[in-house]
Amino acid sequence: MSTTDYKRKQIAGRGIPVTGNDIDTDRIIPARFLKEVTFESMGQHAFEDARKANPEHPFNQPAYQGASVLVVGQNFGCGSSREHAPQALMRWGIRAIVGGSFGEIFFGNSVMLGIPCLTVPQADLEWLQKQIERNPKELVSVDVEKQEVRLGDRVIKASMPDGPRNQLVQGTWDSTAVLLEAGDKIEATAKKLPYVVGF
Amino acid sequence: MARTLLDKVWEAHTVRTLLSGQTQLLIGLHLIHEVTTPQAFQMLKDAKLKVRMPERTFGTLDHIIPTTDQTRPYADPLAEEMAEHMIRNTKEFGLPLFDMATGKQGIVHVIGPELGLTQPGMTIACGDSHTATHGAVGAIAFGIGTTQVRDVLATQCLSMAKPKLRQVRVDGTLAKGVYAKDVILWIINVLGVKGGVGYAYEYAGDVIDRMTMEERLTVCNMSIEGGARFGYVNPDQTTFDYLRGRPYAPQGAAFDKAVTWWKSVATESGAKFDDVARIDGSAIEPVVTWGINPGMSVGVTQRIPTVESASEPERPTYREALAHMGFEAGQPIKGAKIDVAFVGSCTNGRLSDLRAAAEVAKKGKVAKHVRALIVPGSQQVAKAAEAEGLHEIFKAAGFEWRKAGCSMCLGMNADQLVGREMSASSSNRNFIGRQGSPTGRTLLMSPAMVAAAAINGAVADVRDILK
């Protein structure tokens, strides 16, 4: 399999801001919508309860339909390991996420789907959210390789840890094939563990 | 140089360093349940891959199963479909499944340690964020997503970055009526819900050293609630005594050899940590959450904090929490009226939790307006509790005695809050909508405190009842 199509160096699209800190994966997709054996319908349930409770929720607003760069606050995606959360966002149309910080399992799950999560300072994320609200049509450009977010004339320094960033830039985030390349080394590592071979 | 358990276990399981700079980490034990795996099995089938080491994966049914009538097919057709997929997939790929008929079914994080599958020095992964629970025996155990479940099935490995390590020391002596749940809720209160992002937690200190294994399981369980993907306690005599004789633990002479290896993986004295946090265990009182994340908590004698007491960026969350919960800033948490009481979950669904709740249940009757559920963490916990007559104590006091499962912790079965019901819950998350109703409200606390609230009809100080 060629990794060309998998490279996630730059992603550009319209932005959508979801303000607030500590937005957990139960909020992104409540557990009662996980009773599915596929991820196909997850997109329609993204933020479902929050959208029902608040007609003004960004995911409800016509101005943001078709947006692909989500801008969030601190500790976004904390809580449950449910991959259904980034699956729901991806199937709604999100291709990159910019925020203050991320729940670690959510971050890892997003990378496994080829969705970069970049962190920016609090002041910059607030500016981004306000700027997107003012002009939802403007393109937000996320440069994973250079770790930058661009909007209008501004270039904001962003960051993403080396390992997952390299996976996205190299196109190796779909990791099964990469892990299988280790071949016999996997069994060799297992055979050195006393609990595997027997005490 | 003195090394930590994290250093040693990580190194022993490193297959190689990947081009990305991450570690290809071998997973020694893979636990699966019905909610986060059907898509992973489908991906495996689509890619025509087999399970690499089928003897290292074990399954159970926990999230969606009903806790009342468990006759198949289940009343909820979606739950039935998920169970059916799990049974079919594990059969097709040759993986053991602890279903109802085995007598060993239960919440994945309860049965792992209970069966002795969970052992010191292992790497353990499961498609569930509370996998950190297993760290209590001295393992590196963490939650993963479904695509990562696919990777573990297909390769027995994950691509991972080694986290930094923070030692969380809890010294002093816990007061009567203060439990492991209060300790972890207080750790999260002090260090914050995102304080552990990028870190693993090593729990240590007098209080942790003196804890039973079940108490340590409760502490490690909520590591993720403090932002740490995993947490562990170094293996010691308590660990070895707990594991001896369990069905999947080494038996006979092999057990003694295992103990030698288990001791060798513990953090060495003088090892350096990236950070050390100190908590005074003697100062902890029974803790109750008042907000919408597990860090928003107070001691039971305290008042709900004001918005102004929070840092500027946290204030919107405080406002949202007060509005959702229907609380006034400055209001005492004691006396907050409840509608539902829930004892159970992977945090507090073990025998010692049920004993603590029963001790309180003996002292009174569930308030008339309260619906109270006791949901054991596993079939074996239920059996042991029944052998002691705990179920009779609960039933006599007006609690419902249910069958094992995740139940109202996340409301994937019929056990859900209705409307704005307020729940006193021994579970792990008070997120908006967590217990099945979008407007439902959750107060997290220890099992004994839940029983006290059930009897009082409102948040109570269990120390007053235990006097």
Boltz contact constraints between the chains, C-beta under 6 A:
constraints:
  - contact:
      token1: [A, 20]
      token2: [B, 316]
      max_distance: 6.0
  - contact:
      token1: [A, 21]
      token2: [B, 317]
      max_distance: 6.0
  - contact:
      token1: [A, 22]
      token2: [B, 293]
      max_distance: 6.0
  - contact:
      token1: [A, 22]
      token2: [B, 317]
      max_distance: 6.0
  - contact:
      token1: [A, 24]
      token2: [B, 431]
      max_distance: 6.0
  - contact:
      token1: [A, 26]
      token2: [B, 431]
      max_distance: 6.0
  - contact:
      token1: [A, 26]
      token2: [B, 433]
      max_distance: 6.0
  - contact:
      token1: [A, 26]
      token2: [B, 434]
      max_distance: 6.0
  - contact:
      token1: [A, 30]
      token2: [B, 433]
      max_distance: 6.0
  - contact:
      token1: [A, 31]
      token2: [B, 410]
      max_distance: 6.0
  - contact:
      token1: [A, 31]
      token2: [B, 412]
      max_distance: 6.0
  - contact:
      token1: [A, 34]
      token2: [B, 35]
      max_distance: 6.0
  - contact:
      token1: [A, 35]
      token2: [B, 78]
      max_distance: 6.0
  - contact:
      token1: [A, 37]
      token2: [B, 38]
      max_distance: 6.0
  - contact:
      token1: [A, 37]
      token2: [B, 85]
      max_distance: 6.0
  - contact:
      token1: [A, 39]
      token2: [B, 39]
      max_distance: 6.0
  - contact:
      token1: [A, 49]
      token2: [B, 433]
      max_distance: 6.0
  - contact:
      token1: [A, 49]
      token2: [B, 438]
      max_distance: 6.0
  - contact:
      token1: [A, 75]
      token2: [B, 194]
      max_distance: 6.0
  - contact:
      token1: [A, 80]
      token2: [B, 129]
      max_distance: 6.0
  - contact:
      token1: [A, 81]
      token2: [B, 128]
      max_distance: 6.0
  - contact:
      token1: [A, 81]
      token2: [B, 129]
      max_distance: 6.0
  - contact:
      token1: [A, 81]
      token2: [B, 143]
      max_distance: 6.0
  - contact:
      token1: [A, 81]
      token2: [B, 145]
      max_distance: 6.0
  - contact:
      token1: [A, 83]
      token2: [B, 145]
      max_distance: 6.0
  - contact:
      token1: [A, 83]
      token2: [B, 146]
      max_distance: 6.0
  - contact:
      token1: [A, 101]
      token2: [B, 194]
      max_distance: 6.0
  - contact:
      token1: [A, 101]
      token2: [B, 197]
      max_distance: 6.0
  - contact:
      token1: [A, 104]
      token2: [B, 229]
      max_distance: 6.0
  - contact:
      token1: [A, 105]
      token2: [B, 129]
      max_distance: 6.0
  - contact:
      token1: [A, 105]
      token2: [B, 143]
      max_distance: 6.0
  - contact:
      token1: [A, 109]
      token2: [B, 145]
      max_distance: 6.0
  - contact:
      token1: [A, 112]
      token2: [B, 147]
      max_distance: 6.0
  - contact:
      token1: [A, 162]
      token2: [B, 21]
      max_distance: 6.0
  - contact:
      token1: [A, 163]
      token2: [B, 20]
      max_distance: 6.0
  - contact:
      token1: [A, 163]
      token2: [B, 21]
      max_distance: 6.0
  - contact:
      token1: [A, 163]
      token2: [B, 22]
      max_distance: 6.0
  - contact:
      token1: [A, 163]
      token2: [B, 161]
      max_distance: 6.0
  - contact:
      token1: [A, 166]
      token2: [B, 20]
      max_distance: 6.0
  - contact:
      token1: [A, 166]
      token2: [B, 21]
      max_distance: 6.0
  - contact:
      token1: [A, 167]
      token2: [B, 20]
      max_distance: 6.0
  - contact:
      token1: [A, 175]
      token2: [B, 151]
      max_distance: 6.0
  - contact:
      token1: [A, 175]
      token2: [B, 159]
      max_distance: 6.0
  - contact:
      token1: [A, 176]
      token2: [B, 151]
      max_distance: 6.0
  - contact:
      token1: [A, 176]
      token2: [B, 154]
      max_distance: 6.0
  - contact:
      token1: [A, 179]
      token2: [B, 24]
      max_distance: 6.0
  - contact:
      token1: [A, 179]
      token2: [B, 151]
      max_distance: 6.0
  - contact:
      token1: [A, 179]
      token2: [B, 155]
      max_distance: 6.0
  - contact:
      token1: [A, 179]
      token2: [B, 157]
      max_distance: 6.0
  - contact:
      token1: [A, 180]
      token2: [B, 155]
      max_distance: 6.0
  - contact:
      token1: [A, 182]
      token2: [B, 15]
      max_distance: 6.0
  - contact:
      token1: [A, 182]
      token2: [B, 16]
      max_distance: 6.0
  - contact:
      token1: [A, 182]
      token2: [B, 24]
      max_distance: 6.0
  - contact:
      token1: [A, 185]
      token2: [B, 15]
      max_distance: 6.0
  - contact:
      token1: [A, 185]
      token2: [B, 16]
      max_distance: 6.0
  - contact:
      token1: [A, 186]
      token2: [B, 15]
      max_distance: 6.0
  - contact:
      token1: [A, 186]
      token2: [B, 156]
      max_distance: 6.0
  - contact:
      token1: [A, 189]
      token2: [B, 15]
      max_distance: 6.0
  - contact:
      token1: [A, 189]
      token2: [B, 26]
      max_distance: 6.0
  - contact:
      token1: [A, 190]
      token2: [B, 26]
      max_distance: 6.0
  - contact:
      token1: [A, 194]
      token2: [B, 261]
      max_distance: 6.0
  - contact:
      token1: [A, 195]
      token2: [B, 119]
      max_distance: 6.0
  - contact:
      token1: [A, 199]
      token2: [B, 250]
      max_distance: 6.0
  - contact:
      token1: [A, 199]
      token2: [B, 254]
      max_distance: 6.0
  - contact:
      token1: [A, 199]
      token2: [B, 257]
      max_distance: 6.0
  - contact:
      token1: [A, 199]
      token2: [B, 258]
      max_distance: 6.0
